[in-house]
Each structure stands twice: as C-alpha cells, then as structure tokens.
Amino acid sequence: MDSARVLAAALLIPALQAPAAADNLATLPGADSILVLERTSRQLSRTGDPIWSLRLESPGQPTLQFEAVTGRAHRQNADRHVSGTRAPLPAGRYSLGPVEPLGPQDPSELGPVWIGLEPLFQTGRGHLGIHLDPSANRNANSGTLGCVGLIHRSDMLKLADLVQRRNVRALVVND
C-alpha cells in the first residue's frame, strides 16, 4: 500500500469507526445485519436513472434506507450477467469485502470509500462494489458501470461506518 493510501486510511477509518454522540447504532454481537438492494418506482429528475433503495436491516434496530443507482439509465434492461453492459447488478446474494478508503491514485468518480462485492453465484460480472456516484443526476456520467452508487456523500460515509460497526457481510439484490 503506498503512502497516500496509508494516509487516507489513517484519516478516514477512525472517523468511520467513531460513533456520533447521538447515534445509538452499536454493533449487535451475534446478530446478522444485511444490505438489501431493490428498485423503486422513482427516478432522478435530470438523468432518468432509476433510484434504487439500499436498505440496512439489523435485528433490533430501525431499518435504514439509502438512495442509490446501479447501471446506467438507458441500460437497465441489458443482460445483467455480462461484463461491460453497464447494466444493474444481477439479482442474487453477494458477500461484502472490507471498507477501503480510496486515495488520490483511485478514480475520483468512486468517492472516498469502496466496499467490494463478490457474487455468490455464477455470473460474468466482476470487480463490483458499493461506492459514491458524485455524478448522480448531474451529467452523462450519472449512474454506474454496474456497481451500486450511493447518491449522497453523507450516506456513503454513514453506510461505510455502519457496515464496519455492524459487521455487515452480505448484500441481497432483488429484481
């Protein structure tokens, strides 16, 4: 890991792990938290990207929802199992990797952190993750190449914090 990435990790990860004073969202020992991604009937006003709901479900805690995009607006019906189609994530179950801070050598389009996704089923898709989509509803880059892109930076940082603190290790994508 180069020095820029180490510095980014040193600055970002402690901030993600430190709970806010008003936040009572502690890790639940032995409980299984899960992320669920589902398409909504809403879309972004300027770009037409469908808005997807990314829900964090944890036993004993309120369900939290984050607005996200996946794929490009005009590729929502493309084959979701073929790499390069810019289609949404295929339906199924994924394992989550660790929250990784991104540094200056990483594409700025991915935002401050990356959470890798590994499909637990056969698909031609790879190098998938959850990241910020800073272009959401702004320009032709709105949407993702197939990852999950959170629309709001504050949501991405909050989600990354909660994934770490609640030890979230699974994502289910529903049609």
Backbone hydrogen bonds, N-H to C=O, Kabsch-Sander energy under -0.5 kcal/mol:
donor,donor_aa,acceptor,acceptor_aa,energy
6,V,2,D,-2.2
7,L,3,S,-2.5
8,A,4,A,-2.3
9,A,5,R,-2.6
10,A,6,V,-2.5
11,L,7,L,-2.1
12,L,8,A,-2.8
13,I,9,A,-1.8
15,A,11,L,-0.6
16,L,12,L,-2.1
17,Q,13,I,-2.0
18,A,14,P,-1.6
23,D,20,A,-1.3
24,N,22,A,-0.7
31,A,28,L,-1.8
33,S,31,A,-0.7
34,I,57,E,-2.4
35,L,170,A,-2.4
36,V,55,R,-2.3
37,L,172,V,-2.8
38,E,53,S,-2.2
40,T,51,I,-2.0
44,L,49,D,-2.9
48,G,44,L,-1.8
51,I,42,R,-2.4
52,W,50,P,-0.5
52,W,68,A,-3.4
53,S,38,E,-3.5
54,L,52,W,-0.6
54,L,66,F,-2.9
55,R,36,V,-3.2
55,R,53,S,-0.7
56,L,64,L,-2.9
57,E,34,I,-3.0
57,E,55,R,-0.6
58,S,56,L,-0.5
61,Q,58,S,-2.2
64,L,56,L,-1.9
66,F,54,L,-2.0
68,A,52,W,-2.6
69,V,149,G,-2.2
71,G,147,C,-0.6
72,R,86,R,-2.3
75,R,72,R,-1.7
76,Q,73,A,-0.9
78,A,75,R,-1.4
82,V,79,D,-1.2
83,S,81,H,-0.5
85,T,82,V,-1.3
86,R,145,L,-0.6
92,G,173,V,-1.9
94,Y,171,L,-3.0
95,S,118,E,-2.6
96,L,169,R,-1.5
97,G,116,G,-2.9
100,E,98,P,-0.5
100,E,114,W,-3.0
102,L,112,P,-2.9
106,D,103,G,-1.6
110,L,107,P,-2.0
111,G,108,S,-1.6
114,W,100,E,-2.4
115,I,130,I,-1.9
116,G,98,P,-0.8
116,G,114,W,-0.5
117,L,128,L,-2.8
118,E,95,S,-2.3
120,L,93,R,-2.6
124,G,81,H,-1.6
128,L,117,L,-0.7
130,I,115,I,-2.4
131,H,148,V,-2.5
132,L,110,L,-1.6
133,D,150,L,-2.9
136,A,133,D,-1.8
138,R,135,S,-2.9
139,N,135,S,-1.2
142,S,139,N,-2.1
144,T,71,G,-1.8
148,V,129,G,-2.6
149,G,69,V,-3.2
149,G,147,C,-0.6
150,L,131,H,-2.7
150,L,148,V,-0.6
151,I,67,E,-2.0
156,M,152,H,-1.8
157,L,153,R,-2.3
158,K,154,S,-2.2
159,L,155,D,-3.0
160,A,156,M,-2.5
161,D,157,L,-2.0
162,L,158,K,-2.5
163,V,159,L,-3.0
164,Q,160,A,-1.8
165,R,161,D,-2.7
166,R,162,L,-2.8
167,N,164,Q,-0.7
168,V,163,V,-1.8
169,R,33,S,-0.7
171,L,94,Y,-2.2
172,V,35,L,-2.5
173,V,92,G,-3.0
174,N,37,L,-2.7
174,N,172,V,-0.6
